[in-house]
């Protein structure tokens, strides 16, 4: 009897102890923390999300697996597109590298060349003039004109900037002043070559006519005395030699101006119409590539690859069209903007290839 009582007491104690350790009602599970928002919303995160979703696709028993739309033909189409894309870029870069005549460096080189050419063809001849005393003013005017144009050409080469015509306008203003000095020099030369005006000879006073009473013999009619002809002035040999040198200088000067004006009219050696035609051909050619990118299948999980390639193609197509519209000779800014957009397109394209490789690495992904 005593043993039964002890057994009952032990059983009751165990029950009490077990009841003290349990809560009066079940505790609800703690809510799982929400996903951290993707602040940057980068394309890389989208790729990872879609690839994770594809990897978690578990077929329901008795139900067929969802189609992955990843066939050998599709993969080959993507790789062929990328290869053609790279070939297009290589061709464009080669064309751009050959566009050396339209760069700012080419124009600065041409302008410096004109400054050197003016000195060798014009200024050196002006410095070699040896004027006679009566033509000293001519030499001074020509020296001032040469120095003024030579300085203007050097300033043009130093101050020219792409996309600005201010330096050319300043040079043309200086050249107009040079032309005034040149005209004055030629006028002074003509005055120096003009023969001096002869001093007028005094008119002889006629002798008085004798009266009839003063003589019985009729006077004979005197014959008029011929006036000696004015001697032809002899040209000054030194002055004539100087005039010939000035004529040669003027001819060389005009030849230099003609060459410069022709260069200016055609924008140096940069053939702008030909460049614009080339850019239009590149735009048209890339549209074909863009169409192939847009035609890729969009079924999951290949949709993320197709979407990235379509975005990259659209960005590069827009960059090419902007370059065609904004390009100007010797202005590097349109090419800089194009390079920035193409780098972004290349980044998207690399992400697409990474996503494709990740899909290919899944067991049984390729059909």
Buried (B, 14 or more C-beta within 10 A) or exposed (E): EEEEEEEEEEEEEEEEEEEEEEEEEEEEEEEEEEEEEEEEEEBEEBBBEBBEEBEEEEEEEEEEEEEBBBBEEBBEBBEEBBEEBEEBBEEBEEBBEEBEBBBBEBBBEBBBEBBEBBBEBBBEBBEEBEBBEBBEBBBBBBBBBBBBBBEBBBBBBEBBEBEEEEBBEBBEEBBEBBEEBBEBBBEBBEEBBEEEEEEEEEEEEEEEEEEEEEEEEEEEEEEEEEEEEEEEEEEBEBBEEBBEBBEEBBEBBEEBBEEBEEBBEEBBEBBEEEBEEBBEEBBEEBBEBBEBBEEBBBEBBBBBBBBBBBBBBBBBBBBBBBBBEEBBBBBBEBBEBBEEBBEBBBBBBEBBBBBBEBBEEBEEBBE
